[in-house]
C-alpha cells in the first residue's frame, strides 16, 4: 500500500471510529468516560454517621412493606441526569455491578436526562413493569411526590441516594444514602484558605438550582470562609449547572466581568475542568494565577490536581451499589434503617493526588 493510500484509509477509519464514539457518548468528551469507575476496591464507600431521628430507625413493619427476597425480585434504579460525566457513569455502573453480584432477578434502569417530568414517568413506568424495590437518585429536592405516591400505593420502598428530598423518611421514602454536603463545602473552604493564604477574591461556580447538593455545598463554603478567612472575599456566585461546558462559559464571562478574581470554588469537578479550559484560553495559569478547589474526585480532576492545574479536590463518592443493596438486605431482614446514612469522603491534595489516582473514578 502506498503512503497516500494508507493515509486515506487511516483517515476514513478514524472518522468512522470517531462517529461511533460520539454516538455512544452522547457527544460527551471522551476523557470524561475513560475509567470512570476507577478502582472500586480503592474507592469503596464507608459509612461515617448513621443517624435516625426516631429511635431504632425504619423497619419493614413501620414502613408497611411486604417481605422480599432481593434475589427473586425486580429492582428499579432511576438515574437523574444524563451520563455525560464520570459521577453519573460510576454511580449507575456501581448499581448494575452490585445487582449482578448479589443475583438480583431483574434490574430495571432508567435515565431522566435531567428532566423532572421524565424522572416521575420513569419511576411510574418501572412500577408498572413490576418493580418491587426502588433506588432513586433524585434530580431535585422537590417535585417527585407523584412518583413517591405511586410507589407508596403499591407498597414499594424507595431508597434515595446522593441527593436529599424534602419529604418524610420512613413514609414517603425509606432513607437517604449520601455525603454530608455542608461538610464538603467546609472542607473545600479550608482547602481554599490553605491554597490562597486566606486572602483574595473568589468566585463560586454553583451547581444546579433546586437541589440540596448545591444549597449545602454553598452554605458550607460561604460560612466557613466568613468564619475563618475574612480576607477571602466572595465576589461572584453563578450557576454552571454541574456541567463542564457551562462551567467554561461562566468562567469566560467572569474573566471579563471580574478580572481581579484570584480563586474559583467549583461545586463539582466538571465545572472546575471547564474553568481550567477557559483560563488557559485567556492566557492564565490555572492552579497558579487562579487557585481552584472543586468537589467530586473524578479521575480527570485528580489528574489535573497532580498536574498542578487544580489546588484541591474533595471527594463525593458515587459508588452506591454495595451500600444501597446492603441497606435493602438489612431492611428486608427486619433491621431498622437510619433516616440518613452518611458516607465519609476523602480529600485529594497536591501531595497525594498522583498516588491516589487509582481510587478516583
C-alpha positions, 0 to 999 in steps of 0.5 A: 500500500502506498503512503497516500493510500494508507493515509486515506484509509487511516483517515476514513477509519478514524472518522468512522471510529470517531462517529461511533464514539460520539454516538455512544457518548452522547457527544460527551468528551471522551476523557470524561468516560475513560475509567470512570469507575476507577478502582472500586476496591480503592474507592469503596464507600464507608459509612461515617454517621448513621443517624435516625431521628426516631429511635431504632430507625425504619423497619419493614413493619413501620414502613408497611412493606411486604417481605422480599427476597432481593434475589427473586425480585425486580429492582428499579434504579432511576438515574437523574441526569444524563451520563455525560460525566464520570459521577453519573457513569460510576454511580449507575455502573456501581448499581448494575455491578452490585445487582449482578453480584448479589443475583438480583432477578431483574434490574430495571434502569432508567435515565431522566436526562435531567428532566423532572417530568421524565424522572416521575414517568420513569419511576411510574413506568418501572412500577408498572413493569413490576418493580418491587424495590426502588433506588432513586437518585433524585434530580431535585429536592422537590417535585417527585411526590407523584412518583413517591405516591405511586410507589407508596400505593403499591407498597414499594420502598424507595431508597434515595441516594446522593441527593436529599428530598424534602419529604418524610423518611420512613413514609414517603421514602425509606432513607437517604444514602449520601455525603454530608454536603455542608461538610464538603463545602467546609472542607473545600473552604479550608482547602481554599484558605490553605491554597490562597493564604486566606486572602483574595477574591473568589468566585463560586461556580454553583451547581444546579438550582433546586437541589440540596447538593448545591444549597449545602455545598454553598452554605458550607463554603460561604460560612466557613470562609466568613468564619475563618478567612475574612480576607477571602472575599466572595465576589461572584456566585453563578450557576454552571449547572454541574456541567463542564461546558457551562462551567467554561462559559461562566468562567469566560464571562467572569474573566471579563466581568471580574478580572481581579478574581484570584480563586474559583470554588467549583461545586463539582469537578466538571465545572472546575475542568471547564474553568481550567479550559477557559483560563488557559484560553485567556492566557492564565495559569490555572492552579497558579494565577487562579487557585481552584478547589472543586468537589467530586474526585473524578479521575480527570480532576485528580489528574489535573490536581497532580498536574498542578492545574487544580489546588484541591479536590474533595471527594463525593463518592458515587459508588452506591451499589454495595451500600444501597443493596446492603441497606435493602438486605438489612431492611428486608431482614427486619433491621431498622434503617437510619433516616440518613446514612452518611458516607465519609469522603476523602480529600485529594491534595497536591501531595497525594493526588498522583498516588491516589489516582487509582481510587478516583473514578 
